[in-house]
Amino acid sequence: MTTTMMVKLRNLVLFLMLLTVAAPILLYTDPAASFKTPFSKRDFLEDVTALTLNSDGNRLNLLPRESPAVLRGGGGGKNSRRLDQLSARVLSATDDDTHSHTDISIKQVTHNREKMHVQLTQQTSEKVDEQEPNAFGAKKDTGNLLMPDAQLRHLKDQLIRAKVYLSLPSAKANAHFVRELRLRIKEVQRALADASKDSELPKTATEKLKAMEQTLAKGKQIQDDCSIVVKKLRAMLHSAEEQLRVHKKQTMFLTQLTAKTIPKGLHCLPLRLTTDYYALNSSQQQFPNQEKLEDTQLYHYALFSDNVLATSVVVNSTITNAKHPSKHVFHIVTDRLNYAAMRMWFLDNPPDKATIQVQNVEEFTWLNSSYSPVLKQLSSRSMIDYYFRAHHTNSDTNLKFRNPKYLSILNHLRFYLPEIFPKLSKVLFLDDDIVVQKDLSGLWSVDLKGNVNGAVETCGESFHRFDRYLNFSNPLISKNFDPRACGWAYGMNVFDLDEWKRQNITEVYHRWQDLNRDRELWKLGTLPPGLITFWRRTYPLDRKWHILGLGYNPSVNQRDIERAAVIHYNGNLKPWLEIGIPRYRSFWSKHVDYEQVYLRECNINP
């Protein structure tokens, strides 16, 4: 052997000795490692990917996926990549002429790497065994704060890993291991039960976790081909995503169905009220202060609804926050079925000093199919088929657009305000799914600068622009409107009725309804024709007047809600339904007197 080769071999040996000392120090002083949970260090499968089911949302919760390079390398995360780099440096230090010595080097590096991995695993296991849950269900390491409910998440991850091993051919061949693994799966499933956080787990959960970990360690020895495990995990992920897609579709259907269904209590309430109303004599059926109905110096509200309880919340919340309740006049229009019930409710529960008027839409003799194109369309056979024949080949697949509420003329009365209130100059329109939190009298002094409609714009989100609601593939739409124009919100709108009549807005609405008889310009509802009718005739109000989203968005900013004068439960998750978002229900329910006799008799509870 030449002197040069001897020197190279000596340098190689010294380098390997240095490696066995330096590598553990590098591993344990990795600043990024202190933020990893002990569980992620213990197991290759958890480094590749971890799949857990979020217990409170029924959605998949995926940990960040490793890069393809890590997957090909066999796992181990950042520490493994560092060892790969160190190994590469050792191999590159050898000469092509010393191939036999290179083989020895590879074996030594591999041995050292396996030795360090065993030490790391043992030390991590000892740390896990020493940990105890804190009051919040998380576990504490020396100075490291883990994610809340880490034990619950780890148990769920163990179940998935166990199912992976059960499905692998190499594991199936070992009958003893399969029996043991199935036993551990049952134990963990019993420990999890319906727990949604660590504090709900039984005291034996830690023992079950340790026992399962030991069994899974045996599985790692049986199945050491990482690529097979990765393929199985990807297949499980694909299957879970497909199931999630199906469940989302089913949830959307059931939510739409529930939103259309009248709860038993709300069905009972108008029946009881109607019965009692017709037991009154004619003098008892009259409201006081009717001389105020046309006084233009007062604050006039328009509400069009067939929901007695929801209407009462709008009135109650408005009067509760009004500085001068006696100046507020509420004009309520309902249908024939709820007319008596609506009158009886406000006769029995009169708002403090405010004036109430309840009208029946069917008494508006001027509102007929010869005058109103939308009324003619709503009564047509094609429209009825569109709503009620779901199997019809021409029916829209989006259930949102087949909601029978669009068949109600109450939903379209907002386009006939000057005809309904010919003596008034300004009206504040309110939907029945809103709650008033501040005095609204200041809205009557807002200068609309020649516009007809005062509304809060909603273009802060991309899906609230014109192209969301109108069909811009149609030249009638694309030539007349801007697809990126800001939409605005119905629900709390100031309408200048004098300017409305001056600009002949009702005729504009009729013209566009005639053009949309085949629903080619927009689908259904009142916002799309509202955007068209009041195009360039809408004055943007300050956003603090009106906050939307409480009927579909569970993460509306709490500060925005508290600052808003009106909060709007637009969407399907209405606060009077069981599917309503619990976080927002108290804003609505605090304006309901659940001790009221009619509510108790109809079993309407908070």
C-alpha positions as CSV (number, residue, x, y, z in Angstrom):
1,M,0.0,0.0,0.0
2,T,1.4,3.4,-1.0
3,T,2.1,6.2,1.5
4,T,-0.6,8.3,-0.2
5,M,-3.2,5.7,0.3
6,M,-2.2,5.2,3.9
7,V,-2.6,8.9,4.6
8,K,-6.0,9.0,3.0
9,L,-7.1,6.0,5.0
10,R,-5.9,7.6,8.2
11,N,-7.7,10.8,7.4
12,L,-10.9,8.8,6.7
13,V,-10.7,7.0,10.0
14,L,-10.2,10.3,11.9
15,F,-13.1,11.8,10.1
16,L,-15.3,9.0,11.0
17,M,-14.4,9.2,14.7
18,L,-15.1,12.9,14.5
19,L,-18.5,12.2,12.9
20,T,-19.6,9.9,15.7
21,V,-19.0,12.7,18.2
22,A,-20.2,15.7,16.2
23,A,-23.3,14.4,14.6
24,P,-25.3,13.8,17.8
25,I,-24.3,17.3,19.0
26,L,-25.5,18.8,15.7
27,L,-28.8,16.8,15.9
28,Y,-29.6,17.8,19.5
29,T,-28.7,21.4,19.0
30,D,-30.8,21.9,15.8
31,P,-32.9,25.0,16.6
32,A,-35.7,23.9,14.4
33,A,-36.0,20.5,16.2
34,S,-37.2,22.1,19.4
35,F,-40.4,23.0,17.8
36,K,-41.2,19.5,16.7
37,T,-43.4,17.3,18.9
38,P,-41.6,14.1,20.3
39,F,-44.1,12.1,18.4
40,S,-43.0,13.4,15.0
41,K,-39.4,12.4,15.8
42,R,-40.3,8.9,16.9
43,D,-41.9,7.6,13.8
44,F,-41.1,7.7,10.1
45,L,-44.8,7.5,9.1
46,E,-45.6,10.7,11.0
47,D,-42.7,12.4,9.2
48,V,-44.0,11.4,5.8
49,T,-47.5,12.6,6.5
50,A,-50.0,12.5,9.3
51,L,-53.8,12.3,8.7
52,T,-56.2,13.2,11.4
53,L,-59.9,13.8,11.6
54,N,-60.8,17.2,13.1
55,S,-63.4,16.2,15.7
56,D,-65.2,19.5,15.8
57,G,-65.4,20.3,12.1
58,N,-65.6,16.9,10.3
59,R,-62.9,18.0,7.9
60,L,-59.5,16.5,7.1
61,N,-56.6,18.0,9.0
62,L,-53.3,17.4,7.2
63,L,-49.9,18.1,8.5
64,P,-47.5,19.7,6.1
65,R,-46.3,17.2,3.5
66,E,-42.6,16.4,3.2
67,S,-40.8,17.2,-0.1
68,P,-40.4,14.4,-2.6
69,A,-36.7,14.3,-1.8
70,V,-37.4,13.4,1.8
71,L,-39.9,10.7,0.8
72,R,-37.4,9.1,-1.5
73,G,-34.8,9.3,1.3
74,G,-36.8,7.1,3.7
75,G,-37.9,9.6,6.2
76,G,-36.3,11.1,9.3
77,G,-37.0,14.8,8.5
78,K,-34.3,17.4,8.7
79,N,-32.0,15.2,10.9
80,S,-32.0,12.5,8.3
81,R,-31.1,14.9,5.5
82,R,-28.2,16.1,7.6
83,L,-26.9,12.6,7.9
84,D,-27.3,12.1,4.2
85,Q,-25.2,15.2,3.6
86,L,-22.5,14.0,6.0
87,S,-22.5,10.5,4.4
88,A,-22.1,12.1,0.9
89,R,-19.1,14.1,2.2
90,V,-17.4,11.0,3.5
91,L,-18.0,9.1,0.2
92,S,-16.7,12.0,-1.9
93,A,-13.5,12.1,0.1
94,T,-12.4,8.8,-1.2
95,D,-10.6,8.2,-4.5
96,D,-11.9,6.2,-7.4
97,D,-8.8,3.9,-7.1
98,T,-9.8,2.9,-3.5
99,H,-13.1,1.3,-4.2
100,S,-12.7,-1.4,-1.5
101,H,-12.0,1.2,1.1
102,T,-15.1,3.1,0.0
103,D,-17.2,0.0,0.7
104,I,-15.8,-0.1,4.3
105,S,-16.6,3.6,4.7
106,I,-20.2,3.1,3.6
107,K,-20.7,0.3,6.1
108,Q,-19.2,2.3,9.0
109,V,-21.3,5.4,8.2
110,T,-24.4,3.3,7.9
111,H,-23.7,1.6,11.3
112,N,-23.0,5.0,13.0
113,R,-26.2,6.4,11.5
114,E,-28.3,3.5,12.7
115,K,-26.7,3.7,16.2
116,M,-27.6,7.4,16.4
117,H,-31.1,6.8,15.3
118,V,-31.6,4.2,18.0
119,Q,-30.2,6.6,20.6
120,L,-32.5,9.4,19.4
121,T,-35.6,7.2,19.5
122,Q,-34.8,5.8,23.0
123,Q,-34.2,9.3,24.4
124,T,-37.4,10.7,22.7
125,S,-39.4,7.7,24.1
126,E,-38.2,8.5,27.6
127,K,-39.3,12.1,27.2
128,V,-42.7,11.1,26.0
129,D,-43.1,8.6,28.9
130,E,-42.2,11.3,31.4
131,Q,-44.7,13.8,30.1
132,E,-48.0,14.5,31.9
133,P,-51.1,16.3,30.5
134,N,-51.6,19.8,31.8
135,A,-54.9,21.5,32.5
136,F,-55.5,22.2,28.9
137,G,-54.9,18.7,27.6
138,A,-51.5,19.5,26.1
139,K,-48.2,18.0,27.2
140,K,-45.1,19.9,28.3
141,D,-41.6,19.1,27.4
142,T,-38.6,20.9,28.9
143,G,-39.4,24.4,27.8
144,N,-41.5,23.3,24.7
145,L,-45.2,23.9,24.5
146,L,-47.0,21.4,22.3
147,M,-50.2,21.9,20.4
148,P,-53.4,21.6,22.4
149,D,-55.0,18.1,22.6
150,A,-51.7,16.5,21.3
151,Q,-52.5,13.2,23.0
152,L,-55.9,13.0,21.2
153,R,-54.3,13.8,17.9
154,H,-51.6,11.2,18.4
155,L,-54.1,8.5,19.2
156,K,-56.0,9.2,16.0
157,D,-52.7,9.1,14.1
158,Q,-51.9,5.8,15.6
159,L,-55.2,4.4,14.4
160,I,-54.3,5.4,10.8
161,R,-50.8,4.0,11.0
162,A,-52.2,0.7,12.4
163,K,-54.7,0.5,9.5
164,V,-51.8,1.0,7.1
165,Y,-49.9,-2.0,8.6
166,L,-53.0,-4.2,8.6
167,S,-53.3,-3.6,4.9
168,L,-49.7,-4.4,4.0
169,P,-49.0,-8.0,2.7
170,S,-45.8,-8.4,4.8
171,A,-47.8,-7.6,8.0
172,K,-50.7,-9.9,7.0
173,A,-48.3,-12.8,6.8
174,N,-47.6,-12.5,10.5
175,A,-50.7,-13.8,12.2
176,H,-49.5,-13.0,15.7
177,F,-48.8,-9.4,14.8
178,V,-52.1,-9.0,13.2
179,R,-54.0,-10.2,16.2
180,E,-52.0,-8.0,18.5
181,L,-52.5,-5.0,16.3
182,R,-56.3,-5.5,16.0
183,L,-56.4,-5.7,19.8
184,R,-54.6,-2.4,20.1
185,I,-56.9,-0.8,17.6
186,K,-59.9,-1.8,19.7
187,E,-58.3,-0.5,22.8
188,V,-57.5,2.9,21.3
189,Q,-60.9,3.2,19.7
190,R,-62.5,2.6,23.1
191,A,-60.2,5.2,24.7
192,L,-61.1,7.8,22.1
193,A,-64.9,7.1,22.1
194,D,-66.5,10.5,21.5
195,A,-63.6,12.6,23.0
196,S,-63.0,15.9,21.4
197,K,-60.1,17.0,23.6
198,D,-57.5,15.5,25.9
199,S,-59.4,16.3,29.1
200,E,-62.2,14.0,27.9
201,L,-59.9,11.0,27.4
202,P,-59.9,8.3,30.1
203,K,-57.0,8.0,32.5
204,T,-55.9,4.8,30.8
205,A,-55.4,6.6,27.5
206,T,-51.6,7.1,28.1
207,E,-51.2,3.4,28.7
208,K,-53.1,2.6,25.5
209,L,-50.9,5.1,23.6
210,K,-47.7,3.4,24.8
211,A,-48.9,-0.1,24.1
212,M,-49.9,0.9,20.6
213,E,-46.6,2.5,20.0
214,Q,-44.8,-0.6,21.0
215,T,-46.9,-2.7,18.6
216,L,-46.4,-0.2,15.8
217,A,-42.6,-0.4,16.4
218,K,-42.9,-4.2,15.6
219,G,-44.7,-3.3,12.4
220,K,-41.8,-1.1,11.4
221,Q,-39.5,-4.0,11.8
222,I,-41.7,-6.3,9.7
223,Q,-42.3,-3.6,7.0
224,D,-39.2,-1.6,6.3
225,D,-40.0,-0.6,2.7
226,C,-40.9,3.1,2.9
227,S,-42.2,3.4,-0.6
228,I,-45.0,0.8,0.0
229,V,-46.1,2.7,3.1
230,V,-46.1,6.0,1.3
231,K,-48.2,4.5,-1.5
232,K,-50.7,3.2,1.0
233,L,-50.9,6.5,2.8
234,R,-51.5,8.3,-0.5
235,A,-54.3,5.9,-1.4
236,M,-55.9,6.5,2.0
237,L,-55.6,10.2,1.6
238,H,-57.2,10.1,-1.8
239,S,-60.0,7.9,-0.4
240,A,-60.5,10.3,2.5
241,E,-60.7,13.3,0.2
242,E,-63.3,11.6,-2.0
243,Q,-65.4,10.8,1.1
244,L,-65.0,14.4,2.2
245,R,-66.3,15.7,-1.2
246,V,-69.3,13.4,-0.9
247,H,-70.1,14.5,2.6
248,K,-69.8,18.1,1.7
249,K,-72.3,17.6,-1.1
250,Q,-74.7,15.8,1.3
251,T,-74.2,18.5,3.9
252,M,-75.0,21.3,1.4
253,F,-78.2,19.4,0.4
254,L,-79.3,18.9,3.9
255,T,-78.6,22.5,4.9
256,Q,-80.6,23.8,2.0
257,L,-83.4,21.4,3.0
258,T,-83.3,22.4,6.6
259,A,-83.3,26.1,5.7
260,K,-86.6,25.6,3.7
261,T,-88.2,23.7,6.5
262,I,-90.4,25.5,9.1
263,P,-89.6,24.3,12.7
264,K,-92.5,22.9,14.6
265,G,-92.5,25.8,17.1
266,L,-92.6,28.4,14.3
267,H,-95.5,26.5,12.7
268,C,-97.4,26.4,15.9
269,L,-96.9,30.1,16.7
270,P,-99.0,31.7,13.9
271,L,-101.8,29.1,14.4
272,R,-102.2,30.0,18.0
273,L,-102.0,33.7,17.3
274,T,-104.5,33.5,14.5
275,T,-107.0,31.6,16.7
276,D,-106.8,34.3,19.4
277,Y,-107.0,37.2,16.9
278,Y,-110.3,36.2,15.5
279,A,-111.6,35.9,19.0
280,L,-111.2,39.6,19.5
281,N,-113.9,42.1,18.6
282,S,-113.2,44.7,15.8
283,S,-112.2,47.5,18.2
284,Q,-109.6,45.3,19.9
285,Q,-108.1,44.4,16.5
286,Q,-107.0,48.0,15.9
287,F,-103.5,49.5,16.5
288,P,-103.1,52.9,18.2
289,N,-101.4,56.0,16.7
290,Q,-102.4,55.3,13.1
291,E,-102.4,59.0,12.4
292,K,-98.5,58.8,12.4
293,L,-98.4,56.4,9.4
294,E,-98.0,59.2,6.8
295,D,-96.1,61.7,9.0
296,T,-92.9,62.5,7.0
297,Q,-91.2,64.0,10.0
298,L,-91.0,60.5,11.6
299,Y,-88.7,57.6,10.9
300,H,-90.4,55.0,8.7
301,Y,-89.3,51.3,8.4
302,A,-90.5,48.8,5.8
303,L,-90.5,45.1,6.7
304,F,-91.8,42.4,4.4
305,S,-92.0,39.0,6.1
306,D,-94.1,36.0,6.9
307,N,-92.0,35.1,10.0
308,V,-93.7,36.5,13.1
309,L,-90.8,35.8,15.5
310,A,-88.1,37.2,13.2
311,T,-90.1,40.3,12.6
312,S,-90.6,40.8,16.3
313,V,-86.8,40.7,16.8
314,V,-86.3,43.4,14.2
315,V,-88.8,45.7,15.8
316,N,-87.7,44.9,19.4
317,S,-84.0,45.4,18.7
318,T,-84.7,48.7,16.8
319,I,-86.8,50.2,19.6
320,T,-84.4,49.0,22.4
321,N,-81.6,51.0,20.8
322,A,-83.7,54.0,19.7
323,K,-83.2,57.3,21.4
324,H,-86.7,58.4,20.7
325,P,-89.0,55.3,20.3
326,S,-92.1,57.4,19.7
327,K,-90.7,58.7,16.4
328,H,-90.3,55.3,14.9
329,V,-93.0,53.8,12.6
330,F,-92.9,50.2,11.4
331,H,-94.8,49.3,8.2
332,I,-95.1,45.5,8.1
333,V,-96.4,43.7,5.1
334,T,-97.1,39.9,5.2
335,D,-99.1,37.3,3.4
336,R,-102.7,36.2,3.9
337,L,-101.8,33.2,6.0
338,N,-99.8,35.2,8.5
339,Y,-101.7,38.5,8.5
340,A,-103.9,37.7,11.5
341,A,-101.0,36.2,13.5
342,M,-98.7,39.2,12.8
343,R,-101.4,41.6,14.0
344,M,-102.1,39.5,17.1
345,W,-98.5,39.4,18.0
346,F,-98.0,43.2,18.0
347,L,-101.4,43.8,19.7
348,D,-100.3,41.5,22.5
349,N,-96.7,42.7,22.5
350,P,-96.8,46.4,21.6
351,P,-93.4,48.1,21.1
352,D,-92.7,50.9,23.5
353,K,-94.3,54.0,22.1
354,A,-93.5,53.0,18.5
355,T,-96.2,52.8,15.9
356,I,-97.1,49.6,14.1
357,Q,-98.9,49.0,10.8
358,V,-99.6,45.5,9.5
359,Q,-100.8,45.0,5.9
360,N,-101.8,42.1,3.8
361,V,-100.0,41.9,0.4
362,E,-103.1,40.5,-1.2
363,E,-105.0,43.7,-0.5
364,F,-102.7,45.6,-2.9
365,T,-105.1,45.4,-5.8
366,W,-102.7,47.4,-8.0
367,L,-100.1,44.6,-7.7
368,N,-101.3,42.2,-10.5
369,S,-99.7,40.2,-13.3
370,S,-100.7,42.9,-15.9
371,Y,-98.7,45.5,-14.0
372,S,-95.8,43.4,-12.6
373,P,-93.8,41.2,-14.9
374,V,-92.2,39.3,-12.0
375,L,-95.7,38.5,-10.6
376,K,-96.6,37.1,-14.0
377,Q,-93.4,35.0,-14.1
378,L,-93.8,33.7,-10.6
379,S,-97.3,32.3,-11.4
380,S,-96.2,30.7,-14.7
381,R,-96.1,26.9,-15.1
382,S,-92.5,26.9,-16.2
383,M,-91.4,28.7,-13.0
384,I,-93.4,26.4,-10.7
385,D,-91.8,23.4,-12.5
386,Y,-88.4,24.9,-12.0
387,Y,-88.8,25.1,-8.3
388,F,-90.7,21.9,-7.5
389,R,-89.7,19.4,-10.1
390,A,-86.2,18.6,-9.1
391,H,-85.9,15.8,-11.7
392,H,-86.8,18.2,-14.5
393,T,-84.1,18.2,-17.2
394,N,-84.0,22.0,-17.3
395,S,-83.8,22.4,-13.5
396,D,-80.7,24.2,-12.2
397,T,-78.5,21.8,-10.2
398,N,-77.8,24.5,-7.6
399,L,-80.4,24.1,-4.9
400,K,-79.8,27.7,-3.8
401,F,-81.7,28.9,-6.9
402,R,-84.6,26.5,-6.4
403,N,-85.6,27.8,-3.0
404,P,-89.4,28.3,-3.0
405,K,-89.0,31.6,-1.1
406,Y,-88.3,33.2,-4.4
407,L,-91.9,32.4,-5.5
408,S,-93.2,34.7,-2.8
409,I,-94.1,38.2,-3.9
410,L,-93.0,39.4,-0.5
411,N,-89.5,38.9,-1.7
412,H,-90.1,41.4,-4.5
413,L,-92.0,44.1,-2.8
414,R,-88.9,46.1,-2.2
415,F,-89.1,47.2,-5.8
416,Y,-92.6,48.8,-5.2
417,L,-91.9,51.0,-2.2
418,P,-93.3,54.2,-3.8
419,E,-96.6,52.4,-4.7
420,I,-96.9,50.9,-1.2
421,F,-96.0,54.2,0.6
422,P,-97.2,57.0,-1.8
423,K,-97.2,59.7,0.9
424,L,-93.6,59.0,2.3
425,S,-90.4,60.6,1.1
426,K,-87.8,58.3,2.7
427,V,-88.0,54.7,4.0
428,L,-85.5,52.5,5.7
429,F,-85.9,48.9,4.3
430,L,-85.0,46.1,6.8
431,D,-84.8,42.4,6.1
432,D,-86.4,40.1,8.8
433,D,-83.0,38.3,9.5
434,I,-81.3,41.3,10.9
435,V,-80.7,42.6,14.4
436,V,-80.3,46.3,15.2
437,Q,-77.7,47.2,17.8
438,K,-77.6,51.0,17.6
439,D,-79.9,54.0,17.0
440,L,-80.7,54.2,13.3
441,S,-82.2,57.7,13.3
442,G,-79.0,59.2,11.9
443,L,-79.6,57.4,8.5
444,W,-82.5,59.8,7.7
445,S,-80.0,62.7,7.7
446,V,-77.6,61.0,5.3
447,D,-77.2,62.9,2.0
448,L,-77.6,60.4,-0.8
449,K,-76.3,63.0,-3.3
450,G,-79.1,62.4,-5.8
451,N,-79.0,58.6,-5.5
452,V,-82.0,56.5,-4.9
453,N,-80.5,53.8,-2.7
454,G,-78.1,54.0,0.2
455,A,-76.4,50.7,1.0
456,V,-73.2,49.2,2.3
457,E,-70.9,48.0,-0.4
458,T,-69.6,44.4,-0.3
459,C,-66.7,44.4,-2.7
460,G,-64.2,43.6,0.0
461,E,-64.6,40.0,-1.1
462,S,-64.2,39.0,-4.7
463,F,-67.4,37.0,-4.8
464,H,-69.5,40.1,-4.1
465,R,-68.9,41.8,-7.4
466,F,-71.2,42.1,-10.3
467,D,-69.8,39.1,-12.2
468,R,-70.8,36.9,-9.3
469,Y,-74.5,37.5,-9.9
470,L,-75.0,38.5,-13.6
471,N,-74.3,36.5,-16.8
472,F,-71.6,38.5,-18.5
473,S,-71.6,36.1,-21.4
474,N,-74.8,37.7,-22.5
475,P,-74.2,40.9,-24.5
476,L,-77.1,42.8,-22.8
477,I,-75.2,42.4,-19.5
478,S,-71.6,42.8,-20.8
479,K,-72.4,46.0,-22.8
480,N,-74.2,47.8,-19.9
481,F,-72.4,46.8,-16.7
482,D,-68.9,46.4,-15.3
483,P,-68.1,42.9,-14.1
484,R,-65.7,44.2,-11.4
485,A,-68.2,46.8,-10.0
486,C,-68.9,46.6,-6.3
487,G,-72.0,44.8,-5.2
488,W,-73.9,46.1,-2.2
489,A,-76.1,44.5,0.4
490,Y,-79.9,44.3,0.7
491,G,-81.0,44.1,4.3
492,M,-80.6,47.6,5.5
493,N,-81.2,50.2,2.8
494,V,-82.2,53.9,2.8
495,F,-84.5,54.6,-0.2
496,D,-85.2,58.2,-1.3
497,L,-88.8,57.7,-2.6
498,D,-89.0,61.2,-4.1
499,E,-85.9,60.5,-6.2
500,W,-87.2,57.0,-7.0
501,K,-90.3,58.5,-8.6
502,R,-88.3,61.2,-10.3
503,Q,-86.0,58.6,-12.0
504,N,-88.9,56.2,-12.7
505,I,-87.0,53.3,-11.0
506,T,-89.9,50.9,-11.0
507,E,-90.1,51.1,-14.8
508,V,-86.4,50.3,-15.0
509,Y,-87.0,47.2,-12.9
510,H,-89.9,46.1,-15.1
511,R,-87.9,46.5,-18.3
512,W,-85.1,44.2,-17.1
513,Q,-87.5,41.7,-15.7
514,D,-89.1,41.4,-19.1
515,L,-85.7,40.8,-20.7
516,N,-84.9,38.1,-18.1
517,R,-88.1,36.0,-18.6
518,D,-86.0,33.0,-19.6
519,R,-83.5,33.6,-16.7
520,E,-80.6,34.1,-19.2
521,L,-79.4,37.4,-17.6
522,W,-79.4,36.2,-14.0
523,K,-80.8,33.2,-12.1
524,L,-83.2,34.1,-9.3
525,G,-83.5,36.3,-6.2
526,T,-83.7,40.0,-5.7
527,L,-80.1,41.1,-5.4
528,P,-79.2,40.6,-9.1
529,P,-82.1,42.7,-10.4
530,G,-81.4,45.2,-7.6
531,L,-77.8,45.6,-8.8
532,I,-79.1,46.3,-12.3
533,T,-82.0,48.5,-11.3
534,F,-79.9,50.7,-9.0
535,W,-76.8,50.7,-11.1
536,R,-75.1,54.0,-10.7
537,R,-77.9,55.1,-8.4
538,T,-76.5,53.7,-5.1
539,Y,-74.7,55.8,-2.5
540,P,-72.2,53.8,-0.4
541,L,-72.9,54.0,3.3
542,D,-70.2,53.6,6.0
543,R,-69.6,49.9,6.6
544,K,-70.2,50.3,10.3
545,W,-73.9,50.6,9.5
546,H,-74.3,47.1,8.3
547,I,-72.3,43.8,8.8
548,L,-73.2,40.7,6.8
549,G,-72.3,37.0,6.9
550,L,-73.7,35.8,10.3
551,G,-75.8,33.3,8.5
552,Y,-73.0,31.5,6.7
553,N,-69.6,32.7,7.9
554,P,-68.5,31.4,11.4
555,S,-65.4,33.7,11.5
556,V,-66.9,37.2,11.2
557,N,-64.6,39.6,13.1
558,Q,-66.0,40.0,16.6
559,R,-65.0,43.7,16.8
560,D,-66.8,44.4,13.5
561,I,-69.9,42.8,15.0
562,E,-69.8,44.9,18.1
563,R,-69.3,48.1,16.2
564,A,-72.0,47.5,13.7
565,A,-75.4,49.2,13.9
566,V,-77.1,46.3,12.1
567,I,-75.9,42.7,11.9
568,H,-77.3,40.5,9.2
569,Y,-77.8,36.7,9.3
570,N,-77.9,36.4,5.5
571,G,-77.4,32.8,4.4
572,N,-79.1,29.6,5.4
573,L,-77.9,29.4,9.0
574,K,-80.7,31.6,10.5
575,P,-80.6,32.1,14.3
576,W,-84.1,30.7,14.8
577,L,-83.0,27.4,13.2
578,E,-81.1,24.7,15.0
579,I,-78.4,24.9,12.3
580,G,-77.7,28.5,13.2
581,I,-74.1,29.3,14.2
582,P,-74.0,29.1,18.0
583,R,-71.5,31.9,18.3
584,Y,-73.9,34.5,16.9
585,R,-77.2,33.2,18.3
586,S,-77.1,35.3,21.5
587,F,-77.2,38.6,19.5
588,W,-80.6,37.5,18.2
589,S,-82.1,35.6,21.1
590,K,-81.6,38.4,23.7
591,H,-84.4,40.2,21.9
592,V,-86.8,37.3,22.4
593,D,-88.9,36.9,25.5
594,Y,-89.0,33.2,25.9
595,E,-91.3,33.5,28.9
596,Q,-94.0,34.9,26.6
597,V,-97.1,32.7,26.8
598,Y,-97.3,32.0,23.1
599,L,-93.6,30.9,22.9
600,R,-94.0,28.7,26.0
601,E,-97.1,27.0,24.6
602,C,-95.4,26.4,21.3
603,N,-92.2,25.1,23.0
604,I,-89.9,27.7,21.5
605,N,-86.8,27.8,23.6
606,P,-83.4,29.5,23.4
